[in-house]
Amino acid sequence: MGSQALQFLAAGLTSGSIYALVALGFSIVFLASRVINFAQGEFVMIGGMAASSLVSVGMPLAAAMAIAVAIAAAVGLVLEKLAIERASRADVTTLVIITIGASMLLRGIAQIVWGKGIRSLPPISGEQPIAIGGATILPQSLWVLGTTIAIVAALSWFFGRTRLGRAMLATAHNRLAAQLVGIDVKLVLFASFGLAAALGAVAGMLIAPIGFTSYDTGVMLGLKGFAAAILGGIGNFHGAIFGGLLLGLLESLGAGFVSSAYKDAIAFVVLLGVLFVRPDGILGALRSDRV
């Protein structure tokens, strides 16, 4: 029983790390604009599909992953420039609807470009399972965990040490005050979409060797990432990480000890339960109204 629980724990941390990366993307955009970007899941799909396509034509995996991140970030920047910026004076509801429409558009384009087939990526460092305490863990799972830790550390440095990162935090705290002291809030929003898209692409490439990818894979991963962000507290970076890991663990343990048929349902039922008790999420959320 102990080794079985450890196996479920490892699987939960792997999927939870992916959810955390997606949730961080939601939180970054929310901090800059108070808008929930429902196209975030499509950046996950673009990262996985683009990298898979590049590898299939003979490009080295590392180069394919770097280019795929750049492609996803470029799509995020174009989305912000052509859709979000043009509707910057609209209310939050309108902007959310725009992101939903953008999600559908990107999914449709992906279906035309890549088709409906399922694709995969080769693992970063082999497929031989590693035995740890009676459980077997794929090397790719360790890459998922390690990359997530590295990204969290890099984001902590970025927001605490760089001028753009501090500008993002200042804009999140008080948009009007940030403008009055000379911060270009349009640039902050533009950069936030690119950064969120890049994070989504990394998540998509990390999970592709384990769970495959397709043109519609971003739908469920986007919903799980959104659930993780809400669970931890939307706009709270620590909450996004905590919510993602908790959601992954609940799914894995629920599927293992209850039934895999209820894997998705268990996670969302727990989410609803938390919101009934603490609407701002476990670690607290920023207010959803625009400053």
Secondary structure, DSSP 4 states (H G I P E B T S, - for coil): -HHHHHHHHHHHHHHHHHHHHHHHHHHHHHHHHS---TTHHHHHHHHHHHHHHHHHTT--HHHHHHHHHHHHHHHHHHHIIIIIGGGTTS-HHHHHHHHHHHHHHHHHHHHHHH-S--B----TT----EEETTEEE-HHHHHHHHHHHHHHHHHHHHHHHSHHHHHHHHHHH-HHHHHHTT--HHHHHHHHHHHHHHHHHHHHHHHHHHH-B-TTHHHHHHHHHHHHHHHH-TT-HHHHHHHHHHHHHHHHHHHHHT-GGGHHHHHHHHHHHHHHH-TT-SS----SS--
